[in-house]
Amino acid sequence: MPFNKEFLTYFFNYPFSKKKKIRKLIFLSNYIRFKRKWKKCYKIPSYIANGRILEVGCSYGGFLILLKNLGWMVKGLELNKEAVKFAKNRLKLDVENGSIEDFQSDVQFDIIYLKMVLEHVESPKKVLTKCF
């Protein structure tokens, strides 16, 4: 069941993210889990040279930093303001605070990555239509 924006904004900005040790552990845990589980993604750049990817719900940027290091041009959207701050300041990623519903861009992306996002939006059909 989708949640309203007010709930999602509160949920994704819950105070635990302000504790540096916890935030660092979450980031490292996600990074390690990604490397183990998604090794196949390392082959993506051979299919699309200099590709552009938009990750919706990018959290602290673990997936984006891996792709950036592989030569991708990356962009992220995230509701958690602390995660956005971390991704921008620490990882030097192009990440903005916001939702896919409100996102505007003149740039076209080769891939729009929406892992565990559609179940949280009001209208999945509108989001998917917007992506195309």
CYANA upper distance limits for C-alpha pairs under 8 A (distance plus 0.5 A):
  1 MET  CA    119 GLU  CA      7.04
  1 MET  CA    120 HIS  CA      7.68
  2 PRO  CA    119 GLU  CA      6.18
  2 PRO  CA    120 HIS  CA      4.99
  2 PRO  CA    121 VAL  CA      5.79
  2 PRO  CA    122 GLU  CA      5.93
  3 PHE  CA      7 PHE  CA      6.92
  3 PHE  CA      8 LEU  CA      7.06
  3 PHE  CA    120 HIS  CA      6.18
  3 PHE  CA    121 VAL  CA      7.15
  3 PHE  CA    122 GLU  CA      7.30
  4 ASN  CA      8 LEU  CA      6.91
  4 ASN  CA    121 VAL  CA      8.19
  4 ASN  CA    122 GLU  CA      7.44
  5 LYS  CA      9 THR  CA      6.43
  6 GLU  CA     10 TYR  CA      6.79
  7 PHE  CA     11 PHE  CA      6.46
  8 LEU  CA     12 PHE  CA      6.40
  8 LEU  CA     79 LEU  CA      8.17
  9 THR  CA     13 ASN  CA      6.61
  9 THR  CA     79 LEU  CA      6.77
  9 THR  CA     80 ASN  CA      7.73
 10 TYR  CA     14 TYR  CA      6.52
 12 PHE  CA     79 LEU  CA      6.54
 12 PHE  CA     80 ASN  CA      5.30
 13 ASN  CA     17 SER  CA      7.54
 13 ASN  CA     79 LEU  CA      7.95
 13 ASN  CA     80 ASN  CA      5.41
 13 ASN  CA     81 LYS  CA      6.97
 13 ASN  CA     82 GLU  CA      7.73
 15 PRO  CA     19 LYS  CA      8.18
 16 PHE  CA     22 ILE  CA      7.71
 16 PHE  CA     23 ARG  CA      8.24
 17 SER  CA     22 ILE  CA      7.46
 17 SER  CA     23 ARG  CA      6.03
 17 SER  CA     82 GLU  CA      7.04
 17 SER  CA     83 ALA  CA      8.18
 18 LYS  CA     23 ARG  CA      7.64
 18 LYS  CA     82 GLU  CA      7.48
 19 LYS  CA     23 ARG  CA      6.61
 20 LYS  CA     24 LYS  CA      6.49
 21 LYS  CA     25 LEU  CA      6.65
 22 ILE  CA     26 ILE  CA      6.60
 23 ARG  CA     27 PHE  CA      6.71
 24 LYS  CA     28 LEU  CA      6.61
 25 LEU  CA     29 SER  CA      6.33
 26 ILE  CA     30 ASN  CA      6.57
 27 PHE  CA     31 TYR  CA      6.59
 27 PHE  CA     60 TYR  CA      6.73
 27 PHE  CA     62 GLY  CA      7.27
 28 LEU  CA     32 ILE  CA      6.60
 29 SER  CA     33 ARG  CA      6.52
 30 ASN  CA     34 PHE  CA      6.44
 30 ASN  CA     62 GLY  CA      7.12
 31 TYR  CA     35 LYS  CA      6.77
 31 TYR  CA     62 GLY  CA      5.74
 31 TYR  CA     63 PHE  CA      7.77
 32 ILE  CA     36 ARG  CA      6.84
 33 ARG  CA     37 LYS  CA      6.50
 34 PHE  CA     38 TRP  CA      5.92
 34 PHE  CA     39 LYS  CA      8.11
 34 PHE  CA     62 GLY  CA      8.31
 34 PHE  CA     63 PHE  CA      7.70
 35 LYS  CA     39 LYS  CA      6.20
 38 TRP  CA     42 TYR  CA      8.41
 40 LYS  CA     44 ILE  CA      8.10
 42 TYR  CA     67 LEU  CA      8.31
 42 TYR  CA     70 LEU  CA      8.17
 43 LYS  CA     47 TYR  CA      7.95
 44 ILE  CA     48 ILE  CA      7.28
 45 PRO  CA     49 ALA  CA      6.15
 45 PRO  CA     50 ASN  CA      7.82
 45 PRO  CA     51 GLY  CA      7.65
 45 PRO  CA     70 LEU  CA      7.60
 45 PRO  CA     71 GLY  CA      8.03
 45 PRO  CA     72 TRP  CA      7.83
 49 ALA  CA     72 TRP  CA      8.49
 50 ASN  CA     71 GLY  CA      6.78
 50 ASN  CA     72 TRP  CA      5.99
 50 ASN  CA     73 MET  CA      7.32
 51 GLY  CA     71 GLY  CA      8.47
 51 GLY  CA     72 TRP  CA      5.81
 51 GLY  CA     73 MET  CA      6.70
 51 GLY  CA    109 PHE  CA      8.11
 51 GLY  CA    110 ASP  CA      6.52
 51 GLY  CA    111 ILE  CA      8.48
 52 ARG  CA     72 TRP  CA      6.46
 52 ARG  CA     73 MET  CA      5.24
 52 ARG  CA     74 VAL  CA      6.35
 52 ARG  CA     75 LYS  CA      8.34
 52 ARG  CA    108 GLN  CA      8.16
 52 ARG  CA    109 PHE  CA      5.46
 52 ARG  CA    110 ASP  CA      5.81
 52 ARG  CA    111 ILE  CA      7.13
 53 ILE  CA     72 TRP  CA      7.69
 53 ILE  CA     73 MET  CA      6.94
 53 ILE  CA     74 VAL  CA      5.60
 53 ILE  CA     75 LYS  CA      6.74
 53 ILE  CA    109 PHE  CA      5.94
 53 ILE  CA    110 ASP  CA      6.44
 53 ILE  CA    111 ILE  CA      5.30
 53 ILE  CA    112 ILE  CA      6.31
 53 ILE  CA    113 TYR  CA      7.77
 54 LEU  CA     74 VAL  CA      6.64
 54 LEU  CA     75 LYS  CA      5.28
 54 LEU  CA     76 GLY  CA      6.03
 54 LEU  CA     77 LEU  CA      8.08
 54 LEU  CA    109 PHE  CA      6.97
 54 LEU  CA    111 ILE  CA      6.88
 54 LEU  CA    112 ILE  CA      5.29
 54 LEU  CA    113 TYR  CA      6.63
 55 GLU  CA     64 LEU  CA      7.91
 55 GLU  CA     74 VAL  CA      8.32
 55 GLU  CA     75 LYS  CA      6.91
 55 GLU  CA     76 GLY  CA      5.31
 55 GLU  CA     77 LEU  CA      6.79
 55 GLU  CA    112 ILE  CA      6.40
 55 GLU  CA    113 TYR  CA      5.17
 55 GLU  CA    114 LEU  CA      6.83
 56 VAL  CA     76 GLY  CA      6.46
 56 VAL  CA     77 LEU  CA      5.33
 56 VAL  CA     78 GLU  CA      6.99
 56 VAL  CA     99 SER  CA      8.14
 56 VAL  CA    100 ILE  CA      7.17
 56 VAL  CA    112 ILE  CA      7.83
 56 VAL  CA    113 TYR  CA      6.59
 56 VAL  CA    114 LEU  CA      5.78
 56 VAL  CA    115 LYS  CA      8.05
 56 VAL  CA    117 VAL  CA      7.74
 57 GLY  CA     76 GLY  CA      7.75
 57 GLY  CA     77 LEU  CA      6.10
 57 GLY  CA     78 GLU  CA      5.20
 57 GLY  CA     79 LEU  CA      7.56
 57 GLY  CA    114 LEU  CA      7.53
 57 GLY  CA    115 LYS  CA      7.98
 57 GLY  CA    116 MET  CA      8.47
 57 GLY  CA    117 VAL  CA      7.19
 58 CYS  CA     62 GLY  CA      8.13
 58 CYS  CA     63 PHE  CA      7.83
 58 CYS  CA     64 LEU  CA      7.89
 58 CYS  CA     76 GLY  CA      6.13
 58 CYS  CA     77 LEU  CA      6.49
 58 CYS  CA     78 GLU  CA      6.11
 59 SER  CA     78 GLU  CA      6.44
 59 SER  CA     80 ASN  CA      7.63
 59 SER  CA     83 ALA  CA      6.12
 59 SER  CA     84 VAL  CA      7.77
 60 TYR  CA     83 ALA  CA      5.17
 60 TYR  CA     84 VAL  CA      7.06
 60 TYR  CA     86 PHE  CA      6.79
 60 TYR  CA     87 ALA  CA      5.76
 61 GLY  CA     65 ILE  CA      6.47
 61 GLY  CA     76 GLY  CA      8.09
 61 GLY  CA     83 ALA  CA      8.36
 61 GLY  CA     87 ALA  CA      5.96
 61 GLY  CA     91 LEU  CA      8.08
 61 GLY  CA     93 LEU  CA      7.94
 62 GLY  CA     66 LEU  CA      7.09
 63 PHE  CA     67 LEU  CA      6.95
 64 LEU  CA     68 LYS  CA      6.43
 64 LEU  CA     74 VAL  CA      6.72
 64 LEU  CA     75 LYS  CA      8.13
 64 LEU  CA     76 GLY  CA      7.97
 64 LEU  CA     93 LEU  CA      8.17
 65 ILE  CA     69 ASN  CA      6.58
 65 ILE  CA     91 LEU  CA      7.59
 65 ILE  CA     93 LEU  CA      7.79
 66 LEU  CA     70 LEU  CA      6.97
 67 LEU  CA     71 GLY  CA      7.03
 67 LEU  CA     72 TRP  CA      5.95
 67 LEU  CA     73 MET  CA      8.46
 67 LEU  CA     74 VAL  CA      7.84
 68 LYS  CA     72 TRP  CA      5.27
 68 LYS  CA     73 MET  CA      6.68
 68 LYS  CA     74 VAL  CA      6.70
 74 VAL  CA     93 LEU  CA      7.94
 74 VAL  CA     94 ASP  CA      7.21
 75 LYS  CA     93 LEU  CA      7.81
 75 LYS  CA     94 ASP  CA      5.61
 75 LYS  CA     95 VAL  CA      6.17
 76 GLY  CA     93 LEU  CA      8.38
 76 GLY  CA     94 ASP  CA      6.80
 76 GLY  CA     95 VAL  CA      4.81
 76 GLY  CA     96 GLU  CA      6.80
 77 LEU  CA     95 VAL  CA      6.18
 77 LEU  CA     96 GLU  CA      5.71
 77 LEU  CA     97 ASN  CA      6.41
 77 LEU  CA     98 GLY  CA      6.39
 77 LEU  CA     99 SER  CA      7.00
 77 LEU  CA    100 ILE  CA      7.70
 78 GLU  CA     83 ALA  CA      7.87
 78 GLU  CA     84 VAL  CA      6.88
 78 GLU  CA     95 VAL  CA      7.77
 78 GLU  CA     96 GLU  CA      6.91
 78 GLU  CA     97 ASN  CA      5.60
 78 GLU  CA     98 GLY  CA      6.21
 78 GLU  CA     99 SER  CA      7.25
 79 LEU  CA     84 VAL  CA      8.38
 79 LEU  CA     97 ASN  CA      5.90
 79 LEU  CA     98 GLY  CA      5.78
 79 LEU  CA     99 SER  CA      6.94
 80 ASN  CA     84 VAL  CA      6.87
 80 ASN  CA     97 ASN  CA      7.46
 81 LYS  CA     85 LYS  CA      6.69
 81 LYS  CA     97 ASN  CA      6.63
 82 GLU  CA     86 PHE  CA      6.67
 83 ALA  CA     87 ALA  CA      6.59
 84 VAL  CA     88 LYS  CA      6.56
 84 VAL  CA     95 VAL  CA      6.54
 84 VAL  CA     96 GLU  CA      6.76
 84 VAL  CA     97 ASN  CA      6.67
 85 LYS  CA     89 ASN  CA      6.36
 85 LYS  CA     90 ARG  CA      8.44
 86 PHE  CA     90 ARG  CA      5.83
 86 PHE  CA     91 LEU  CA      7.46
 87 ALA  CA     91 LEU  CA      5.49
 87 ALA  CA     92 LYS  CA      6.79
 87 ALA  CA     93 LEU  CA      6.08
 87 ALA  CA     94 ASP  CA      8.33
 87 ALA  CA     95 VAL  CA      7.20
 88 LYS  CA     92 LYS  CA      5.15
 88 LYS  CA     93 LEU  CA      5.37
 88 LYS  CA     94 ASP  CA      6.82
 88 LYS  CA     95 VAL  CA      6.71
 89 ASN  CA     93 LEU  CA      8.23
 98 GLY  CA    102 ASP  CA      7.34
 98 GLY  CA    103 PHE  CA      7.42
 99 SER  CA    103 PHE  CA      6.69
100 ILE  CA    127 VAL  CA      7.53
101 GLU  CA    127 VAL  CA      6.96
112 ILE  CA    131 CYS  CA      7.53
114 LEU  CA    118 LEU  CA      7.57
116 MET  CA    120 HIS  CA      8.37
117 VAL  CA    121 VAL  CA      7.41
118 LEU  CA    124 PRO  CA      5.97
118 LEU  CA    127 VAL  CA      8.37
119 GLU  CA    124 PRO  CA      7.93
121 VAL  CA    127 VAL  CA      8.39
123 SER  CA    127 VAL  CA      6.97
124 PRO  CA    128 LEU  CA      6.66
125 LYS  CA    129 THR  CA      6.57
126 LYS  CA    130 LYS  CA      6.55
127 VAL  CA    131 CYS  CA      6.82
128 LEU  CA    132 PHE  CA      7.14
